[in-house]
Amino acid sequence: MEIDKYYKKTKKSSLKNEIERYIDEIVDTAEKMNSLDYFNIEISNHEGKLNVEYKLKNRKKVY
């Protein structure tokens, strides 16, 4: 029982760390592309495999 608790805690912290790392990279990329105002991030997890998709948008006012 104690091992299960430790495994779940490790699993949770590993997942959180990886998600934070991805988000940091995406925000850094958005900053470099001058796109901090408009971006989307989609993160999904399936059996420990993270899938991260992001879309940077560049919008300018015409008038």
Summary of the structure (lengths in Angstrom):
residues: 63
radius of gyration: 16.6
end to end distance: 63.8
largest distance: 63.8
contacts: 122
relative contact order: 0.16
helix: 49%
strand: 25%
